[in-house]
Amino acid sequence: MTKYNFSSRVPLTNDNPFGEVLTVASKPSIVSFAGGLPAPELFPVKEIKAAAEAVLDEYGQTVLQYSVAQGNLHLRQLIAKYMKTRGLDDDPQNMLITTGSQQGLDVIAEMMINPGDKVISERPTYLSALDVFKTYGAETVGVDVDEHGMKMDDLEATLKQNPETKLVYVVPNFQNPTGNSMSLDRRKRLVELADEYDVLVVEDDPYGAIRYAGESIPPIRSLDHNGRVIYTGTFSKILAPGLRLGWASAAPELIAKMLLLKQFEDVHTDNLTQFVIARYMETYDMQAHIDHITAEYEKRGEAMHAAIQKYFPAGTELTHPEGGMFLWVKLPGNPDIDQIFDECIQNNVAFVPGAPFFPNHPETNTMRMNFSNRSVAEIEAGIKTMGAVISKMI
């Protein structure tokens, strides 16, 4: 049998526990709270179809041809206009269109990380970002979070202990997995610390537009005056994830390097999709669509929060987000979460165990719960089943 000489970046095994969880949870018979999936019934299918037909009729040969790596300028201008409503006044020339925000994270990691470098992240944090940093040889160090986001005193202490740190990675709005958001004071302090300790901040913001309570908080990049914050956004949660279209914005020197690295990867993001989304943003009221999905997600999030309080055992702790798609649950004691997961699957309900979201020292009595992809009735029934399983087992 041929022995392949893989690079050092390739994992030694094909183990994929998170992928296995999602595969099991995707069975039609399972009421799944596992994947971070938007509600497909809320996708603007008719509008996207009409936009696609229009651009193919008007620009068919152009949209099917190669394009520039930085992305369609008109689309970047529309994104800049949209982000101004979110509090970020940015230049379209400082933007790069990416194949989903996940590609943005990969290009940033490739640009900045050498083997052995340190990346500081929230603890817990988005697990696929941890995988990207690990692929490029980084050691990720976690900083604890609370309901106001990453703890800045702890971050400063961690920066002092790790002077070789290259990046601080945060999901400041309705964080994956906790659902919590970083306060304005902590955002300002994060920028100060980035300046003081000469590090870059990666602001990953897939969920920020989906706010249904509380006051809007400006992006961290809007507080940065020294080119230290790289912002990544995506249409996956506000339009549809299958479009695979995101963007990054940063200082011109950073965007120039990211553009080169992206061009090595895929030449450019799908040209047709860029034209379609630009036409959608021109023709339809995207904010009205976001408001619509936000109102529905609020109902589902509140239903899940209430059901967990009702059916889970006493001593259960859970977050109460003001937006986004996730709740974070901490069970009392030290139960075997994997065993609970297996038993829940046997009862046709699924969640994601929390341990993979920790860069270090995982808390094994935790779980991430997604509410956006299930109806209120399914949430009530599924949480009731989970509560019975958990109460029996602990």
PyMOL commands that set and color helices and strands:
alter all, ss='L'
color gray80, all
select helices_A, chain A and resi 17-25+40-42+45-63+73-85+92-94+100-112+127-135+152-161+184-197+220-223+241-243+252-266+271-283+286-311+337-346+355-357+376-393
alter helices_A, ss='H'
color red, helices_A
select strands_A, chain A and resi 31-32+95-98+118-123+139-146+149-150+165-170+200-204+229-234+246-249+317-318+326-330+349-350+352-353+366-370
alter strands_A, ss='S'
color yellow, strands_A
deselect
rebuild
show_as cartoon
